[in-house]
Amino acid sequence: MPGIIFDIKRFAVHDGPGIRTTVFLKGCPLRCGWCHNPEGRDQEPCCSDRRVVFDGREYVEPETTGRKVTAEEVMAEVVRERLVMEESGGGVTFSGGEPLMQASFLAELMAACRLEGFHLAVDTSGFATRSDLEKIAPLCDLFLYDLKLIDEMAHRRHTGLSNAMILANFRWLASQGREIRVRIPLIREVTATPGNIRDILEFLLSCGGAVNQVDLLPYHRTGAHKYQRLGIPCHMPPKEAEPSPAEVEEIAALFSSRGFKVKTGG
């Protein structure tokens, strides 16, 4: 079964424990205003113009983002990094986009990686059917689970969709004893508000001890240039939405005070 990816990143150090190889699957149902991987939104490969300046002259070259691949083709690239991953305690992470949009292909990839003995992580928004989540849960060692907003109306306003399925899936994974690392993007006046942080903390506490770490991800605009290149309207918040180090430290201290291991950045 072929799938569609848009990148394979080697030597990744922010996508789970150790040094990892991250496979980016194309397609995402959410439309988060702060998304820094807009090339992962549409599931099909897309074309754009890449501008290159050489010797004082600008050249425009066509560029295709995304490629159809088989599990065997992906594995041929992944296994090359075996030594680095194994010696560092790393493994393979599947990200996106939303990797569960290609749940059957994802399960095939994970089964192949499992045969090779790799530690497996899935970076997900949690927006998926329960049946798709059940396909990959037994194969996954660690879920990197994005929690953005707890209030449903706020979630609809900033991502375009309800979070009901996201929260229900999180509770289900917790009830199954799956290992979860929560990732929270911090955008001033959107997700990094006292009310939303309090709501996330209360939600996590209500789910028992499944969460082994909370990653706080301060907002940045480094992906803004991608929108122009892809011809996609950019609705990223302004630079002023980046939280200050003091604000991030205060949020980290709050989670730490309730017993969570906290990591900032990534």
C-alpha positions as CSV (number, residue, x, y, z in Angstrom):
1,M,0.0,0.0,0.0
2,P,1.6,3.3,-1.0
3,G,1.5,6.4,1.2
4,I,2.5,10.0,0.8
5,I,5.2,11.7,2.8
6,F,6.8,15.1,2.6
7,D,10.1,14.6,4.5
8,I,12.3,12.2,6.4
9,K,14.4,14.1,9.0
10,R,17.5,12.4,10.3
11,F,19.2,13.2,13.6
12,A,16.0,14.6,15.1
13,V,16.4,15.4,18.8
14,H,13.0,16.9,19.7
15,D,10.7,14.2,18.6
16,G,11.0,11.7,21.4
17,P,13.9,10.2,23.4
18,G,17.4,9.9,21.9
19,I,18.4,10.7,18.4
20,R,15.5,9.8,16.0
21,T,14.5,9.5,12.4
22,T,11.2,11.4,11.8
23,V,9.0,10.5,8.9
24,F,6.5,13.2,8.0
25,L,3.2,12.0,6.5
26,K,1.2,14.3,4.4
27,G,-2.3,15.5,5.2
28,C,-3.9,17.2,8.3
29,P,-7.6,17.9,9.0
30,L,-6.8,20.8,11.3
31,R,-6.1,24.4,10.2
32,C,-4.2,25.8,13.1
33,G,-3.3,29.4,12.6
34,W,0.2,29.0,14.0
35,C,1.0,25.9,11.9
36,H,4.7,25.9,10.8
37,N,4.4,22.9,8.5
38,P,1.7,24.1,6.0
39,E,3.3,21.8,3.4
40,G,1.8,18.9,5.4
41,R,-1.8,20.1,5.2
42,D,-3.0,18.7,1.9
43,Q,-2.6,15.0,1.5
44,E,-1.7,15.0,-2.2
45,P,1.7,16.2,-3.4
46,C,1.7,19.9,-4.3
47,C,3.8,22.1,-6.6
48,S,5.3,25.5,-5.9
49,D,8.0,27.8,-7.2
50,R,11.3,27.9,-5.4
51,R,13.4,31.0,-5.8
52,V,17.1,30.6,-5.9
53,V,19.6,33.5,-5.9
54,F,22.9,32.7,-7.6
55,D,25.6,35.2,-8.6
56,G,23.3,38.1,-8.1
57,R,20.5,36.7,-10.2
58,E,17.2,35.2,-9.1
59,Y,16.1,31.9,-10.7
60,V,12.7,30.3,-10.2
61,E,12.6,26.5,-10.1
62,P,9.5,24.3,-9.9
63,E,9.4,22.2,-6.7
64,T,7.1,19.4,-5.7
65,T,6.3,18.9,-2.0
66,G,5.4,15.3,-1.2
67,R,6.0,12.0,-2.8
68,K,4.2,8.7,-3.0
69,V,6.2,5.9,-1.4
70,T,5.9,2.3,-0.3
71,A,6.7,1.1,3.2
72,E,9.7,-0.7,1.7
73,E,11.1,2.5,0.3
74,V,10.7,4.3,3.6
75,M,12.3,1.5,5.5
76,A,15.3,1.5,3.1
77,E,16.0,5.1,4.3
78,V,15.2,4.5,8.0
79,V,17.4,1.4,8.5
80,R,20.5,3.4,7.4
81,E,20.2,5.3,10.7
82,R,20.1,2.2,12.8
83,L,23.4,2.7,14.5
84,V,22.8,6.3,15.5
85,M,19.3,5.5,16.8
86,E,20.2,2.5,18.8
87,E,23.4,4.0,20.4
88,S,21.5,7.1,21.5
89,G,18.4,5.3,22.8
90,G,16.4,6.8,19.9
91,G,14.1,5.4,17.3
92,V,11.6,6.3,14.7
93,T,8.9,9.0,15.0
94,F,5.9,9.5,12.7
95,S,4.7,13.0,12.4
96,G,3.0,15.3,9.9
97,G,0.6,16.8,9.1
98,E,-1.5,14.3,11.0
99,P,-0.1,10.8,10.5
100,L,-3.3,9.1,11.4
101,M,-4.9,10.5,8.3
102,Q,-3.0,7.7,6.6
103,A,-3.7,5.1,9.3
104,S,-3.4,2.0,7.3
105,F,-0.1,3.1,5.7
106,L,1.1,4.2,9.1
107,A,0.3,0.8,10.7
108,E,2.2,-0.9,7.8
109,L,5.2,1.3,8.4
110,M,5.1,0.8,12.2
111,A,4.8,-3.0,11.8
112,A,7.9,-3.0,9.6
113,C,9.8,-0.9,12.1
114,R,8.7,-3.1,14.9
115,L,10.2,-6.1,13.1
116,E,13.5,-4.2,13.0
117,G,13.3,-3.6,16.8
118,F,13.0,0.2,16.6
119,H,11.4,2.3,19.4
120,L,8.3,4.0,17.9
121,A,6.7,7.3,18.6
122,V,3.7,8.9,16.9
123,D,3.2,12.7,17.0
124,T,-0.5,13.3,16.7
125,S,-3.2,15.9,17.2
126,G,-5.5,13.0,18.3
127,F,-8.0,14.0,15.6
128,A,-8.8,10.5,14.3
129,T,-11.4,7.8,14.5
130,R,-11.1,5.3,17.4
131,S,-10.8,2.5,14.9
132,D,-7.8,4.2,13.3
133,L,-6.2,4.8,16.6
134,E,-6.7,1.2,17.6
135,K,-4.8,0.1,14.4
136,I,-1.6,1.7,15.6
137,A,-1.8,1.9,19.5
138,P,-0.4,-1.6,20.1
139,L,2.6,-0.8,17.9
140,C,3.4,2.5,19.5
141,D,5.8,2.9,22.4
142,L,5.2,6.6,22.9
143,F,2.5,9.1,21.9
144,L,3.5,12.7,21.4
145,Y,0.1,14.1,21.9
146,D,-0.7,17.8,21.0
147,L,-3.1,19.5,23.4
148,K,-3.9,23.0,22.2
149,L,-7.2,24.2,23.7
150,I,-9.7,22.6,26.1
151,D,-12.6,24.9,25.4
152,E,-14.4,23.5,22.4
153,M,-15.5,26.8,20.9
154,A,-12.0,28.2,21.2
155,H,-10.7,25.1,19.6
156,R,-13.1,25.4,16.7
157,R,-12.2,29.1,16.3
158,H,-8.4,28.5,16.1
159,T,-8.2,25.1,14.4
160,G,-11.4,24.8,12.4
161,L,-12.7,21.7,14.2
162,S,-14.1,20.4,17.4
163,N,-11.8,18.9,20.0
164,A,-14.3,16.4,21.3
165,M,-12.7,13.5,19.5
166,I,-9.2,14.6,20.5
167,L,-10.1,14.7,24.2
168,A,-12.0,11.4,24.0
169,N,-9.1,9.7,22.3
170,F,-6.7,11.0,24.9
171,R,-8.8,9.6,27.7
172,W,-9.0,6.2,25.9
173,L,-5.2,6.0,25.5
174,A,-4.7,6.9,29.1
175,S,-7.2,4.2,30.1
176,Q,-5.2,1.7,28.1
177,G,-2.1,2.5,29.9
178,R,-0.3,3.9,26.9
179,E,2.7,6.1,27.4
180,I,1.9,9.8,26.5
181,R,4.0,12.9,26.3
182,V,1.8,16.0,26.0
183,R,2.9,18.8,23.8
184,I,1.4,22.3,24.3
185,P,2.0,25.1,21.8
186,L,2.2,28.4,23.7
187,I,0.7,31.3,21.8
188,R,0.1,34.4,23.8
189,E,-3.7,35.3,24.1
190,V,-4.6,32.0,22.4
191,T,-3.3,28.9,24.2
192,A,-1.0,30.5,26.8
193,T,-3.8,32.1,28.7
194,P,-4.2,31.4,32.4
195,G,-7.7,29.8,31.8
196,N,-6.5,27.4,29.1
197,I,-3.4,26.4,31.0
198,R,-5.5,25.7,34.0
199,D,-8.0,23.7,32.0
200,I,-5.2,21.6,30.4
201,L,-3.7,20.9,33.8
202,E,-7.1,19.9,35.3
203,F,-7.8,17.7,32.2
204,L,-4.4,15.9,32.6
205,L,-4.9,15.3,36.3
206,S,-8.3,13.8,35.6
207,C,-6.7,11.2,33.3
208,G,-4.5,9.6,35.9
209,G,-0.8,8.9,35.6
210,A,-0.4,8.2,31.8
211,V,1.5,11.4,31.1
212,N,5.3,11.0,31.5
213,Q,6.2,14.5,30.4
214,V,4.8,17.9,29.3
215,D,6.6,19.7,26.5
216,L,6.0,23.4,26.3
217,L,6.5,24.7,22.8
218,P,6.8,28.5,22.6
219,Y,5.3,29.9,19.4
220,H,7.6,31.2,16.7
221,R,7.2,32.5,13.1
222,T,10.0,30.6,11.4
223,G,7.6,28.8,9.1
224,A,5.9,32.0,7.8
225,H,7.9,32.0,4.5
226,K,6.5,28.6,3.5
227,Y,3.0,30.1,3.1
228,Q,4.1,32.5,0.4
229,R,6.1,29.8,-1.4
230,L,3.1,27.5,-1.4
231,G,0.6,30.2,-2.3
232,I,-1.4,29.7,0.9
233,P,-2.8,32.6,2.8
234,C,-0.8,33.0,6.0
235,H,-2.8,33.6,9.2
236,M,0.1,33.1,11.7
237,P,-0.2,35.3,14.7
238,P,2.2,38.3,14.9
239,K,5.6,38.1,16.6
240,E,4.0,39.7,19.6
241,A,2.2,36.4,20.2
242,E,5.6,34.8,21.2
243,P,5.5,34.3,25.0
244,S,8.4,35.7,27.0
245,P,10.8,33.5,28.8
246,A,9.3,34.6,32.1
247,E,5.8,33.6,30.9
248,V,7.0,30.2,29.8
249,E,8.9,29.7,33.0
250,E,5.8,30.5,35.0
251,I,3.7,27.9,33.1
252,A,6.5,25.3,33.5
253,A,6.6,25.9,37.2
254,L,2.8,25.4,37.4
255,F,3.0,22.0,35.8
256,S,6.1,21.0,37.8
257,S,4.3,21.9,41.0
258,R,1.6,19.3,40.2
259,G,4.2,16.6,39.7
260,F,4.8,16.7,35.9
261,K,8.2,16.4,34.3
262,V,8.5,19.5,32.1
263,K,10.6,20.3,29.0
264,T,10.7,23.6,27.3
265,G,11.3,24.0,23.6
266,G,11.5,21.5,20.7
